Amino acid sequence: MNGYESIYIFSPATSEETQKGLEQKLSTIVTARGGKVEHLDSWGRRRLAYPVKKQEYGIYQLFYFSLPEGDLKELDTLFRHSEDILLWQTVRVNDIEAEIKQFQELKDNGSLAQKISER
């Protein structure tokens, strides 16, 4: 099983119910494929670096999960066909627990935005 980090950005007009529904779909897809949802976090509404689909702001979500190799296509299809998602990116991570721990430390210290801009 491989660990993955996925960041996706909702349109600012997306309701909380729609966001929760998509999160549930993502979790269902991952568990149906034999994977495991490791961590799900919302960064809230933030200004985008550049306009996307005529939007200046977006609602950022971070999703860590484990999935067998080659089972990402269904998630990618869900992101691609959802009208509420402006952008997404999924990357493979070597040590998912270390990534989650580092993210939590940055979040707890209040320096998350600074570290994200340094990447």
C-alpha positions as CSV (number, residue, x, y, z in Angstrom):
1,M,0.0,0.0,0.0
2,N,1.1,3.5,-0.8
3,G,0.5,6.6,1.1
4,Y,-0.9,9.7,-0.6
5,E,-1.5,13.3,0.2
6,S,-4.3,15.1,-1.7
7,I,-5.0,18.8,-1.6
8,Y,-8.2,20.0,-3.3
9,I,-9.8,23.4,-3.4
10,F,-13.6,23.9,-3.4
11,S,-15.3,26.9,-5.0
12,P,-16.1,29.5,-2.2
13,A,-19.8,29.1,-3.1
14,T,-19.8,25.4,-2.2
15,S,-22.1,24.6,0.8
16,E,-20.9,22.7,3.8
17,E,-23.3,19.9,3.0
18,T,-21.8,19.5,-0.5
19,Q,-18.3,19.5,1.0
20,K,-19.2,16.8,3.5
21,G,-20.8,14.8,0.7
22,L,-17.7,14.8,-1.3
23,E,-15.5,13.9,1.7
24,Q,-17.8,11.0,2.3
25,K,-17.5,9.9,-1.4
26,L,-13.7,10.1,-1.2
27,S,-13.7,8.0,2.0
28,T,-16.0,5.5,0.4
29,I,-13.9,5.1,-2.7
30,V,-10.7,4.7,-0.6
31,T,-12.2,2.1,1.7
32,A,-13.9,0.2,-1.1
33,R,-10.5,-0.2,-2.9
34,G,-9.0,-1.7,0.3
35,G,-7.4,1.6,1.4
36,K,-7.5,3.6,4.6
37,V,-8.3,7.2,5.3
38,E,-5.5,8.5,7.5
39,H,-6.3,12.1,8.0
40,L,-8.7,14.7,6.7
41,D,-8.4,18.4,7.5
42,S,-9.9,21.7,6.3
43,W,-7.7,24.8,6.0
44,G,-10.7,27.0,5.4
45,R,-11.3,29.8,3.0
46,R,-8.1,31.3,1.6
47,R,-7.1,33.6,-1.2
48,L,-5.8,31.8,-4.3
49,A,-2.4,32.7,-5.7
50,Y,-4.1,33.4,-9.0
51,P,-7.7,33.4,-10.3
52,V,-9.1,30.0,-11.2
53,K,-12.4,29.7,-13.0
54,K,-13.0,33.4,-12.2
55,Q,-12.6,32.7,-8.5
56,E,-10.3,34.7,-6.2
57,Y,-10.8,32.5,-3.1
58,G,-11.2,28.8,-2.4
59,I,-11.9,26.4,0.5
60,Y,-8.8,24.2,1.0
61,Q,-9.0,20.6,2.1
62,L,-6.1,18.2,2.9
63,F,-6.6,14.5,2.7
64,Y,-4.1,11.8,3.6
65,F,-4.9,8.2,2.7
66,S,-3.4,4.8,2.0
67,L,-4.4,2.9,-1.2
68,P,-3.1,0.0,-3.2
69,E,-0.9,1.0,-6.1
70,G,-2.8,2.0,-9.3
71,D,-6.2,2.7,-7.7
72,L,-6.0,6.5,-8.0
73,K,-8.0,6.7,-11.2
74,E,-11.4,6.8,-9.6
75,L,-10.4,9.6,-7.2
76,D,-9.0,11.6,-10.1
77,T,-12.3,11.1,-12.0
78,L,-14.3,12.3,-9.0
79,F,-12.1,15.4,-8.8
80,R,-12.2,16.1,-12.5
81,H,-16.0,15.8,-12.8
82,S,-17.0,17.7,-9.7
83,E,-18.1,21.2,-10.5
84,D,-17.4,22.3,-7.0
85,I,-13.7,21.6,-7.1
86,L,-11.4,24.3,-8.6
87,L,-8.1,22.5,-8.4
88,W,-6.6,19.3,-6.9
89,Q,-3.3,17.6,-6.6
90,T,-2.4,14.2,-5.3
91,V,1.1,13.1,-4.6
92,R,2.7,10.0,-3.2
93,V,4.3,10.3,0.2
94,N,6.9,7.9,1.5
95,D,6.1,8.0,5.2
96,I,2.5,9.1,5.7
97,E,2.6,9.2,9.5
98,A,5.6,11.5,9.5
99,E,3.9,13.8,7.0
100,I,0.8,13.9,9.2
101,K,2.9,14.6,12.3
102,Q,4.8,17.4,10.6
103,F,1.6,18.9,9.4
104,Q,0.1,18.8,12.9
105,E,3.2,20.4,14.4
106,L,3.1,23.2,11.9
107,K,-0.7,23.7,12.5
108,D,-0.2,23.7,16.3
109,N,2.6,26.2,16.2
110,G,0.6,28.6,14.0
111,S,3.3,28.6,11.3
112,L,1.5,26.6,8.7
113,A,1.0,29.4,6.2
114,Q,4.6,30.4,6.5
115,K,5.9,26.9,5.8
116,I,3.4,26.3,2.9
117,S,4.7,29.5,1.2
118,E,8.3,28.3,1.6
119,R,7.6,25.0,-0.3
